[in-house]
């Protein structure tokens, strides 16, 4: 075995150990990465043969956390790892977005990167190490990949100090959490969430993260030199410069005229398509054996991209006629769906989101059970992108990775403003009905309005915007509220969301080999201005959250009970709690918190809620001598009757306590199902049995039911105060 090892000492003196040559030697490149007790494995393979008619990079990244890495069995029936969970998908996307812009533009071989966690100590977060492992695997291979890349996580902890690659414990109380990817020269990827921090704080975090990235990238370059593999040769497209120039002469002026005509998305798309078809048909008519259609498509796209970019850089003209920092027209509507708890439509230009809010109880929380995390979520956002939103026909299938990523970004943007005392499980769903750029940020805006419409008293309203970039290496133009075409033909997609107080989430992807901090600063400041304008338009529709929850939303009551009474509420095999829920139509959840039972009852029916609350209080209250109840005869026994004081609680009424007069049988005076007041006269604390008296509430002169004394107190209110 030809083993190569390399150690990387980080700023906090923690050490990353890389090793190649021992495992998976048939892969083009493979490494193990070790940090403490965490070990990741990464492999990379690329096809030797390249399809000359593929015009994109077919890169796939699969990051998977193995349950054996923490000594656990996977949940579920199959007891094995199956499809990637949401966390694994999001980590795979981070690795992909960091690696993709670094491959040569003309290298289109199919590439697969696979990353496994082999050992985890549950303290160091593995997702920040995944890109480093993948980059190291590329360094150990002969695949063309000019510069090493790395990602680090940077947070600002509760003491306002920046920390690189924090443990799970250090995350508590942090107000900034960013994943930053880059090369030794610049930043190429950003993803994260904040608690209303300023743009200046975010820039400082990026600079600190990049200093750490530079250390790692320098070590990765040394690792490549130590491995010593020669970069493979690959066949590059042999396109004709003369053919390109001829197409340019025919297409440039018409392309410029279309691009500068401020057409709608569909008009512009049709005009570009017709021009392309006309020129292609010309070549086919000139030469019936014409076989350069793929080359023609590449040249035409390159010319189209060049014309649009020059129009923006040289003339400050955008495809729809807007100024560089101008936002498209916006209209909003709230309360548009009468049977949901909260709803809103947000439309910006040709992008539209219909968002809804559903409020639920503790039982509706989402369980998160991954290798490195076992918790639950009370706020979730689901993003759906149907094909009709772009006028296309596609097969409907499982949620795509893109939908997972966009939904996660919008969820991070909004969850920060959910009030700390929120008692509800909240589900926001965004249905994208139209799309022409930045549907994830439209989701943030529509989701915020829907939360306000539902009556959730959010900490502050949130708006979002997507920024673009066009640069030729010398000049650059930052674009506010980018179109789909500007995203496709541009160099950056930088999304930011926030309240008037500061940022709540961001995501940046680029197609060039990095960005300067000058461009990042301008993009952030221009984005702030755009977000403020968008928010002003939103607040004209709904200035603040509605004062009351939707009448359709469940109401929630909570009460604390002694821990030793939890069993009485649940009952044998859950019989009692199920009966309460069935009879009252409520939903009840019980958990032990701080050595007490926390009971949460929810129902949209206030009377049902009141009845369930009374039932639970009765089950958990300990009646005292002198308490008075409205009893109901449930049955008869020898020399007495069983009296139900409240559901699940009975007392014994002896024959001697039925009447002041002597009677031979209890049934002479009371009937099955009859209701009358009774007074507690004896409590056996050991057996929890009660004895009650009927005659104690009857005048001695007249033992008829009409002479009952009025109850002296409301027992349930009394117990509640105690």
N, C-alpha and C positions, 0 to 999 in steps of 0.2 A: 504493500500500500504506500502510495505517495501522499502523505498527510501534510497539509499546510495549516498552520494555526496563526492567529493574530489576536491580540488583546487591544481593547479600546478603553482608555481611562476617561471617564466623563468628568464634568466640572465638580460634581459632588463626590468624586473619588470612587464611585461605583464602577465596576469593570465588566465590560461585555467581552465574551470570549467567542471567537469564530473558529470553526474547524471545517475543512473540506478534505475529501480523499478517502474517508472511511465508510460513509454510508451512501447508498444510492449512486453507485459509480457509473451506472449506465445512463443516467440523466446527463443532459448537456452541462448542467451545473447544479450542485447541491451543497448545502452547508447546514451545520447545526450552530445555533446561537444560544449562548448561555449567559444569564444574568442572575446571580444568586442561585436559587433553586429552580429558576425558570429555564426551560429548554425548549426552543422552537426549532423546527426543521423546515427548510424551504428547498424546493426543487424548481428548475426551469428547463423546459424543452422547447425547441423551435424546429419546424420542418426545414429540411435541407432544400427541398424544392419549393419554389414560389410560383403561384399562379400569376402569370403576367397580366391578367385582366382583373386582378383584385386591386382596388384603389383606396384601401383603408388598412389599418393595422388590426388584424384579427387576434387581439390579445384577450385572454381570459385569466382571471385570478380567482382562486378558490382558497379561502382561509377557513380552517375548521379547528375548533377547540375539542380535543378528545377528552371524554369523561374519565378515562383511566388516568389522565394527567393529574387528577386530584383524588384518585381512589374512589370514584363513584360509579354507580350504574346509571346508564341513561334511563330517563323516565319513559313511560309508555309501554305498549304491549311488546314491541319487537326487541327492546333492550339492546339497541345498537344505534349508532349515529346514523341519521337519515339525511333529509334535506337541510340546508343551512338555515339557522335561525336568523332573526333580524339583526342581532349584534354581529354575527359572522358575515352577513351580507354587507353591512355598513363598513366593516373593517376591510372586506374584499374591495369595496369601492374606493376606499382611501388609498389602498396600495395601488390599484389600477390607475387612479387619477394622478398619482405621483409619478408612476413609471411611464405612462403613455406618452407624454410630450417629449420625453428624453430619447426615444428611439429615432433613428434617422428617418426623414420624411419619405424616402423612397424605399424603405425596408418594410415589406408587406407579407413576411412569412407568418404562418400561424404559430402563435406562442402560447404556452400554458404555464402558469405559475401556480404551484400548490404549496400551501403552508400549513403545517400541523403544529399544535402545541403538544409536546411530549411530556412535559412536567411543569406544574404550576404550583406556586406556594400561596396563591390567592392574595398576595400583598402587592406585588408588582403587576401593573396592568399590562397584559400581553399585546394589546392592539397597537401600542406605540412602537413595539419591537418588530412587528410583522413586515413593515416596509424595509427596515434595515436588513432583515433576514433575506427578503426577496432580492434586494439590491446586491447583497453579498453573493447570493447564488448566481446572479448575472456576472459579477466580477470573477467568479470561479469558472465561467463558461467561455465559449468562443463566440457567443452571440453578439452582434454589433450593438453596443450600448456605450456611447462615448464617455459619459460622466456618471459617477456614482451619485445616488440620491439617498436621503434618509428622512424619517419623520420623528418628531419628538412631541410629547404632550407638555404644554406649559399651562400652569394655573396661577391664580393669585389667591393665596390662602386667606384665612380669617384674620391673619395679622398683616394683611396687605403686602405680603412678600411673594415674589415670583418663585415658583418651584418647577423644576424640570423633571418629567417622568415621576410624578408623585405616586405614593402608595394609595390604596383605597381609603385608609384612615386620614390621610392628609387632604382628601377631597372635601371633607366635612367643612361647611361654612365658606367654601371658596366662591368668589363672585365672577370668575372667568375660567373657562376650560376650553383650550384650543388644541387641536391637532394641526401641526404645521409641517409641511413637506417642502424640501428644497434641495438645491445643489450647494456646492461650495461658494457659488457666485450669487445666487438669488433664491427667492421663494417661488414655488410652483403650485402649492396647494394649501388651502386653509379650510378648516371645518371646526365649528365650535359653538358654544353658547355662553352667554354672559348675563349678569344680573344688573342690567341698566348701567353699564360702564361707558366711559367716554371713548371717542375715537383715539385720543392720545394714549390712553391706557392700553388699548388694543395694539397700537403701533409699537409701543414699548415692549409688550409681550412678544410680538413678532420678531423684534430685534434680538431679544434675549434667546428666543428659540433658535434663531438663525445662527447665533454664535455657537450653540451646541451642535447644530447640523454641520457646521464647518469642521468641527473636530472629528465628527463621525465620518464625513465624506473624505477627509484627508487620510484617515486610517483605512477606509475601504479602497482607496486608490493604491495604497501600499500593499494591501491584501491582494489586489489584482496582480501587481508586479511580482509578488512572492509566488503566486500560483503559476504565472508565466505562460498562459495560453495565448496563442496568436488568434486574433479576430478573424473569423471566417470571411471568405469572399462570397459575394452574392451577385446575382445577375440584376443589373439595373435597367430600367426601361430605356430602350433605344428609340427615343422619339426624335422626329425630324424638326430641326429648327426652322427650316424653310416652310414646312407645313404649318407650323405654329404661326409664322409671320403672315402667311397667306390668310389663315383664319382670322388673325388679328385685324388685318386690313379690311376684311369683310364685316367683322362683328363689332369692332370697338365703338364706332360712332353710334350704331343702333343700340348697343348695350348702354352707352352713356345716356342716350335720349330716354330710354326706358327707366333707367335708374334715377334720373333727375326729374321725372314727371310726377312724383308724389302719388303713385297709384296705390290702390288697396292691395292687400296681400294676394287675393285671387287674380286681380287684374295684372299685377306684376308677374305672378307665376305664369299666367297664360301667355303674356307677351314674351317673356324669356323663352318659354317652351316653343312658341311659334317661330321665333327668330332662329333658334337652334335647329328646328326641323327644316326650315327653309334652306339654311346654309348646307345642312347635311344632304338634303335632296339635290342641291346643286352639284355637289361632288359626285353623287351617285349617278346623276344624269350625264355628267362629263365622262365618267368612267364606270361602265356597267359592272366591272370586276373590282370595284372599290371595296377594300377589306380593312380599312383603317378606322372603323367606327369607334373602337375603344380609345384609340389615340386621339381621335377627334373630340370625344367627350371630355378627355382629360385636358386638352388644350382649351376647349370652350369654357370649362369650369374655371381654369386658371385665369383666363382673360376676364371673365365675369367678375371674379374675385378681385382682380387687379383694378378694374374700372370702378367698382363700388368703393374700394378702399381709398383710391386716389380722389374720388369725389368728396369723401369725408375729410381726408387729410388736407387737400388743397383748397377746397371750396366751402368746407363746413356744411355740406349738404347731406342730408340723410335720405334714405329710400322713401320715407313717407313725408318728406318736406319739413320735418321738425328741426329746431335748433339742437345743438349737441346736448344741452341740459334740459330740454323741454320734455314734459310728461304728456302722454297721450290723454285724450278726453276720458273722464271717469264718470260713471253713474252707479249708484248703489240703491238697494232696497232691502228693508228688513221686515220680518214678520210675514213673509210671503207664503209660508206653508202653515195653515191653521192648526194642523194636528200634531205638530212637532213642538218640542220645548223651546227651541230657538232656531231662527233661520235668517239667512242673508244672501243676497246676490251682490257680487262685486265685479264690475266690468271696467276694464281699462283697455281702450282701443279694441283690438280683436282678441283679447284674452278675458275669459269669464269663468268665475267660480261660483257655484251654488253650494253653500256650506250650511250644515245643520248641527245642532247641539242636542244631545240626549243626556239627561241626568238620571243617575241610578244610585243604588245603595252600595254598601261595602261588599255585598255579594257579587256585584258586577265588576269588581276590580280585576285587572288582568294579572295572572300569575306569571312571573318571569323566573324561569328555572333554567339557567344556563350553567356551564362548567364553572364560571368565575363569579356568578351572581345568582342569589336566591332572594327574590323580593317580590313586590307587587306594584302595579301602576294604577293610580286613581285618575290620571289624565292621559288620554290617548287621542291621536289624530290620525285618521286614515285618508289617504289621497288616492283618488281614482282618475285614470286618464284613458277614457274610452276612445276608440279610433275615430268616431264621428266628430270629435273636437277639432280635428284637422282635416275633416272632409274625406277620410279614408275608410276603407273596408279591410278589417283585419280580424283574425280569429281571436275570440275572447278566451283568455286562459288565466292561470294564476297571476297574482300580483308580480309585476316585473321588478327587477332590482332598482330601476329608475324610480318607480312609484314608491318603493320602500325608502329610498334616499330622500326624495322630495317630501314625503310625509314626515320623515324624521326631522328634517330641517324646519318645517312649519310647526311641528310639535314643540321643538326646542324654543322656537320664537315666541310661542304663546304660553307655555307652561309656567314661565317665570312670573307672569302677572296674575296667575290664579291665587286668590287670597289664602293666606296661611291657615285660616280657620275654616276652610272649605270642607263641608261634610259629605259632598257628593262625589261619586265617580262620574267623570265627564268624558263623553266621547264626541269628538268633532269629526265630521265626515265632509270632505271636499269633493264635489263632483265637478270636474273640469268640463265645461260645456263648449268652450271655444279656446283655442290656443294659438297665440302668435307672440311667444316670448314671455318668460317669467310667470308661468302658471303657479309655481310654488309660492311666489310672493303674493300673487292674487289670492292664494289660499290663506295666507297669513291675514290679509286684510278682511276677506270674507269671514274667516273663522273668528276674528276679533269682534266683528259686528254681530255675528250669531251668538257669541257668548254674552254680549251686552243685551241682545234681544231676549235671551233666556233669563236675564235678571242676575247673572253672576257679577258680583261687585269686584271686578278686576282692579288691580292696583293702578293700571294706566292703560290707555289704548295703544295698540301696536300697529304699525304699518311696515311694509317691506318694499324693496326695490331691487332690480337687477341692473348692474352697471356693465358696460362693455368697453372694449379698448381696440383701437386701430393704431398700429405703429409700424414704421418702416425702419426702425433702428435709430433714427435721429429725431424725427417729429413723432408726436403721438396725439391722439384725440380720445378723451374719455366720454363715453356716451351714457346718458341717463335713460333708464327704462327701455332696454334694448328689445328690438324685434327678433323674431326667430331667425330671419336672414342675417341680421347683424351678429347674432350669436354664431351662426354657421360660418360666416365669412370673416368673423373677427378673431381677435387674439385672446379674449378674456371673457369670462362670465363670473362676475363678482356680486353675490347677493348679500344684502344686509337687511336686518329687521331690528326695530327698536321702538321705544316709547319716547316722549319728549325729554325724558331724563337721560336716556342712553341706549346703547345697543343691547339686544337680547340674543341675537344669533347671527352667524355669518357663514358663507360658503364661497370659496373661490376656486375656479379651475382655469388654467391657461393652456394655450396651444403653442406658445413659444417657449424658449428655454429660460424663462425667468423674468421677474419684474423688479424694477428699482423701487426703493422706498419713496422716491419722489412721486412716482406714478400711483403707488398705493395710497399715499397721503391725499393726493388730489382726488382719487376715486372715492375715498371715505368721506371727504368734505362735500363733494358733489352729491354723494348718495344721501348724506344727512339733509341737505337742502331739498332733495327730491322726496324723501320720506316725510318731511314736514308738510310739504304741499299735498301729498297724497292723504295724509292724516286729516288735514283741514277739510278735504272733500268728503272723507268718511264721516267726520263729526257733524257735517251739515245734515246728514241723514239721521244720525242718532247721536246726540251730543254726549250722553252718559248712559250707563247701564240702567235698565228699567228698575224702578223701586221695588217691585215685587216679582217673585218667580212666576213663571207661566202657571196658570191654574191646572194645567195638565201634568206638571212636574210633581214627582213625589215629595211629600213633606217628611222631614226626618226628626225624630225625637231620640234623645239619648238619656240613659239613666245608669247610675252605678249601683251595683248590688253586691252584697257580701260574697266573697269568693266561694264560701261553702253552700251558697244557694244556687249556684250555676246549674248543678245537677237537677234541682227541682224544676227549673225552667225548661231544661232540655227534656227531662223525663227518660224513662227506660227506652233505649233504642231510638231516641228522638221523638217519642210519641207525643209528649206534651207540647213541645215547640211546634211540631207539625200541626197539631190540633188548633193551636192559637192562630197560626197562619191561615189554616183552612177556614176557620170560622169567621175571622175578622177580615181576611183578604189582604193582610199586610205581609211585609217581608222583614224577618228578624235575623239579626246577626249578633253572636255573642263571642267575645274574646276576653282573655285574662290580661289585664294591664295593671301593672304596679300592685299586684296581689289583691286585685278586686275584679269584679266582673263588669265589663262595659257592654251594655245592651243597646243596640241600634235598631230602631223600628222605623220603617219607611212605608208610606202609602200616600197616594194622591187624595184619598178620602179622609178628611179630618176626623169624622166620627169613628171610622175604623181604627185610625191611629189612637184615638182616645180610649177605645175599648181594649185594644191590645195592650196599651200602656197600663190600664187599670188591672188587666189580667196578670201581667208580669209583676206589677207591684204587689198584688195580692199573694202571688206564689212566693215572693221573696220577703214579704213582711212577716214579722213575728207578732201575732196578736197578743195583747196584754189584757190582764183582768180589768174589766170595766168597759172594754171596747164594745161598740154596738154595731151589728151588721144586719143587712136585709137578708135573712136566711131563706132557704128554699128546701122543702122536704124532699129528700132523694130516696129514702127507703125507711123500713121499719126493722127493728130488732127486738130482742126480748127486753121488755120494760123500758123501751125508749125508741128514738128515731134518729136517723142520720140527717144532719142539716148541712147543706152546702152554703158556706159563707161567701165564697167566690169560686170561680172555676179552678178545680184542682185542690181545693181546701175544704175539708168537712169537719164537723164537730158533733159531739154526742149530746143529745137532749134526753135526759133521763125523765121518766114518767112523773117523777116528783117535782120537776121543774116546768111542767106543762101548764099547770093551773093551780090557783090557790085552793080550789075545791078538790076533794078526793075523787079520783076517777079510776075505773077498772082497766081501761085500755087507752093507750095513746090515740088510737084511731077513732075513739069516740069524739075527740076534740079537733084534731088536725087531719088533713087529707094529703095524699101523695101529690106533690107538685105545688102545694099551697106555699105562699110566701108571707112572711111576717118578721118583724124585728126580733132579734135575740141578743142577749148580753153575755159576754165571756165571763165565766165565774171561776174557771180553773184552767191553768196552763201547766202541763207536764213537760218541762224542758228536756228531760231525758228521752222521752218517746215522741215529743212534739205533738202530743194529743191534746185536744181541747174539749172542755165541757161548757155548755151554754145553758142559759135559762130563758124561758119564755115568760114565766110568771113574774120575773123581776121587773118587767116592763108593763105589767097589768095592775090596775087598781085592785086592791083587796076587796073593795065593795062590789066590783063588777068585773068579772073575768071575760067579758065578751071582747071580741077583736077590736071593737070600736073604741075601747078604752086604753089602747096602747099609748104609752108615753112617747113623745117625740124623741128621736135620737139626740144625744147630748153633743155629738161631734161627728165630723166627717173623718172617718178612720183613715182613708187613703191620703187625704191632704195632710193629716197629722203625721202619718208615717213618712211622707215625702219630705216634710220639714225636718224630721229627725235625721 
